[in-house]
Structure formats: C-alpha cells, structure tokens
C-alpha cells in the first residue's frame, strides 16, 4: 500500500491539503463530473479556486508516488510563476529520487523554471544537456531536441 507509508504521508501533508472522494457514491457526482474523473486514483493539484494545475491517474508504489507528487507540485508552482519554489521541488526530486520515472521530467522542467527565474542565465541549456546525457531515450529528451535542429 502506498498511502500508509510514512514518506508518502509526510509528502502529502507537507505539500498539499489532501481531500479524498469516493467516486462511486452519488454525493461525489459533482466532483466526478467537474474533473471528468475516469480512473482511480485520480490525483490532482488544485489552486484555491479548484483550478486543476497538475494531475495524474493510477497507482504508484511509494518511491514513485513521492517523486511524482513532488514533480507535479513543482509544475503547479511553475504554472503559478512561483519559480524558486518550483526549482526547489525539482531539485528535491533529483536529490531524493534520481532513478524515478519522474526524474527526466524534473530535469526538463528544472531548466524551464531556472530560465523563467533568470532568462539571462544558461541554466536551461545546462539542464537539457544533462537530460540528454542522463536520459537520452526519454520523452523529455525528445521534447528538448528541437534546440539541436
């Protein structure tokens, strides 16, 4: 089980205000409809008005869950233009979960967040070069390959 694990519970409580709905009961129908729920678990990072900033579906074991939660929370911070918070969370993913499925995405968006925080710097290219060397076959590597054309 993922949620009872201390590292998972700690991350959820540190990064979010957790809310759980049972998608099979009528009382949850407005939420199920609003977010077009398809599959469980349906994890969403929402802003204070309920705008969906980031989300994913499906079970993940604890190591991958925490890495994904950090990555999606960082992306939410990036969308809110909280660049330094996003940078810190992406760096945490890479420090704590360097072999996770989320690591390549964290490198990609770490560069983006660093660029948004300081467009004059070379951080974006530095991160993308690292992505190319560390995860050459990843989807995120392919997404940054346009700079080589």
Buried (B, 14 or more C-beta within 10 A) or exposed (E): EBEEBEEBBEBBEEBBEEEEBEBEEEEBEEBBEEBEBEEEBBBBBBEEEEEEBBBBEEEBEBBBBBBBBBBBBBBBBBBEEBBEBBBBBBBBBBEBBEEBBBBBBBBBBBBBBBBBBEEEEEBBEEBBBBBBEBBEEBEBBEEBEEEEE
